[in-house]
Amino acid sequence: MSAWIEMVTDEEASEKLTKVLNSVKTPHGTVDNVMRVHSLRPSTMKGHYKLYKSVLHDEENFIPPWLQETISSYVSIINNCEYSFANHWKNAKDLINDEIKSNKIEKALKTKNLDKYFSGKELALLNYAEKLTVNPGKMLKVDVIKLQRLGLTDGEILEANQIICYFNYVNRTINGLGVTTKGDTVGYYK
């Protein structure tokens, strides 16, 4: 485990904390540091986990999972959050399941040359993600209208917005508390 603040181990956990830790386990059966960093305040751990699951792992989302993870990765690149990028880019690569394609996407994201790989709705969502991350106070109605004109539904725009907002929250939690992947199993999928 690694962070700049205390993280309670399973052995030290109270009954209440143990219950919360058990509820936030990954498919690997572990508790990632991004959740464990909340161990001094189990209520924020529960809230964080519920938000995470609703934003990225809801069966009713329309944006394809690989693109959800790609948006997550791009926001994490912009925020220089190595933890989130390591986890969510691994997820995106697993979902893309094509090494050549994922290498091209990763290069486009890291160099911010999005139009070298993306176009249409995908490019527009990534551009929206960048503006909302870097200049949230400069967002305009036209930013949403551009997405609508490309055929994105308001539900899809909301999904993308929530992914972007969640990753800005979690990147700041991770970077602000020095959370690392030390001891974690990187990636969500088995």
Secondary structure, 3 states (H helix, E strand, C coil): CCCCCCCCCCCCCCHHHHHHHHHCCCCCCCCCHHHHCCCCCHHHHHHHHHHHHHHHCCCCCCCCHHHHHHHHHHHHHHCCCHHHHHHHHHHHHHHHCCHHHHHHHHHHHHHCCHHHCCCHHHHHHHHHHHHHHHCHHHCCHHHHHHHHHCCCCHHHHHHHHHHHHHHHHHHHHHHHHCCCCCCCCCCCCC
